[in-house]
Amino acid sequence: MPDLEVRRLGRSGMKPKALGLGGGHLGWPEQSNENAIATVRSAIEHGINFVDTSPAYGVSEQRIGMALADGWRDKVYLQTKVGSHPKYLRDWSKKATTWSLENSFKLLQTDYVDSVLIHGPRFDIEEPLGECLEVMNDWKEKGRIGAVGVGVRQPEFHKRAIEAGVDIVLSFLNYTLLDQSLADETIPFAIEHDVGILIGSPLGNSLLAGPEPVQKEEGIYDTDGKVIPAAVGSYLDPAAFRRAHDMWRWCQDRDLNIRDLAMQFAINAPIKGNGIVLTGAANPAELDEVYGATTTPLPEDVWQEFEAKFGVRI
């Protein structure tokens, strides 16, 4: 089995493998506890040693806590988030942040989490960097949290959070075959400040997962008629769908799987060894597929042809 490269996450001190497991698909009702546990443990058996979750992902934290019981917790870096629990959604107060941390640690069955991120501020980054970050830094000083960060798409929010002293930034859907905007501002600024980078949704929320992309009737639109930032580049974005389908068809005509190109592209992001990619596998079979795509480089001529057609290559 090919192995994954060891990376670092900036000044956080963490040195995970280049591919981590995102828990976004492990907490929904159609899942079972058994399947979620099997997925997490299969990831660890593949050498993956970074697991990400959030209160926003249904019962993902609870299931990951179950999966990491009986000694499995010691095998991974564990990350969760604050600000996205339905009880205190985008409530950045000291009370809400403290409650969220205590609840997450209880569900995860741990007294230490390697990193905690401020999750998804929609319109303003300043309020989360107030009491919320103060509580997180206090827990960090007390040895309950290893590193603090922010998980959001807007590059201006990344910049402000880095200026405020966070250790990690997570973004999603903006370093894929469809969108490379993360490399314009966030990646250079993070590297300059030795901040770790987490690249989420490398498969474009299923657009680049392998099956033929399915177009939704409508995207998610803001009051100005534009697709909201969290949905741009996803299956909810009509423009992204069209380009993804062209790429999928191109691969089909050459007996290639678009998933292989997507994972190779993400894992080769220009982060200078200073970050990792998160995959949201929903079951062990999907994990096997993504792991294989990540660890098996494609021939140079494939990238040459792909670049000639779409202007993108590793």
Rosetta blueprint (number, residue, H / E / L):
1 M L
2 P L
3 D L
4 L L
5 E L
6 V E
7 R L
8 R L
9 L L
10 G E
11 R L
12 S L
13 G L
14 M L
15 K L
16 P L
17 K E
18 A L
19 L E
20 G E
21 L E
22 G E
23 G L
24 G L
25 H L
26 L L
27 G L
28 W L
29 P L
30 E L
31 Q L
32 S L
33 N H
34 E H
35 N H
36 A H
37 I H
38 A H
39 T H
40 V H
41 R H
42 S H
43 A H
44 I H
45 E H
46 H L
47 G L
48 I L
49 N L
50 F E
51 V E
52 D E
53 T L
54 S L
55 P L
56 A L
57 Y L
58 G L
59 V L
60 S H
61 E H
62 Q H
63 R H
64 I H
65 G H
66 M H
67 A H
68 L L
69 A L
70 D L
71 G L
72 W H
73 R H
74 D H
75 K H
76 V L
77 Y E
78 L E
79 Q E
80 T E
81 K E
82 V E
83 G L
84 S L
85 H L
86 P H
87 K H
88 Y H
89 L L
90 R L
91 D L
92 W L
93 S L
94 K H
95 K H
96 A H
97 T H
98 T H
99 W H
100 S H
101 L H
102 E H
103 N H
104 S H
105 F H
106 K H
107 L H
108 L H
109 Q L
110 T L
111 D L
112 Y L
113 V E
114 D E
115 S E
116 V E
117 L E
118 I E
119 H E
120 G L
121 P L
122 R L
123 F L
124 D L
125 I L
126 E L
127 E L
128 P H
129 L H
130 G H
131 E H
132 C H
133 L H
134 E H
135 V H
136 M H
137 N H
138 D H
139 W H
140 K H
141 E H
142 K L
143 G L
144 R L
145 I E
146 G E
147 A E
148 V E
149 G E
150 V E
151 G E
152 V L
153 R L
154 Q L
155 P H
156 E H
157 F H
158 H H
159 K H
160 R H
161 A H
162 I H
163 E H
164 A L
165 G L
166 V L
167 D L
168 I E
169 V E
170 L E
171 S E
172 F E
173 L L
174 N L
175 Y L
176 T L
177 L L
178 L L
179 D L
180 Q L
181 S H
182 L H
183 A H
184 D L
185 E L
186 T H
187 I H
188 P H
189 F H
190 A H
191 I H
192 E H
193 H L
194 D L
195 V E
196 G E
197 I E
198 L E
199 I E
200 G E
201 S L
202 P L
203 L L
204 G L
205 N L
206 S L
207 L L
208 L L
209 A L
210 G L
211 P L
212 E L
213 P L
214 V L
215 Q L
216 K L
217 E L
218 E L
219 G L
220 I L
221 Y E
222 D L
223 T L
224 D L
225 G L
226 K L
227 V E
228 I L
229 P L
230 A L
231 A L
232 V L
233 G L
234 S L
235 Y L
236 L L
237 D L
238 P H
239 A H
240 A H
241 F H
242 R H
243 R H
244 A H
245 H H
246 D H
247 M H
248 W H
249 R H
250 W H
251 C H
252 Q H
253 D H
254 R L
255 D L
256 L L
257 N L
258 I H
259 R H
260 D H
261 L H
262 A H
263 M H
264 Q H
265 F H
266 A H
267 I H
268 N L
269 A L
270 P L
271 I L
272 K L
273 G L
274 N L
275 G E
276 I E
277 V E
278 L E
279 T E
280 G L
281 A L
282 A L
283 N L
284 P H
285 A H
286 E H
287 L H
288 D H
289 E H
290 V H
291 Y H
292 G H
293 A H
294 T H
295 T H
296 T L
297 P L
298 L L
299 P L
300 E H
301 D H
302 V H
303 W H
304 Q H
305 E H
306 F H
307 E H
308 A H
309 K H
310 F H
311 G L
312 V L
313 R L
314 I L
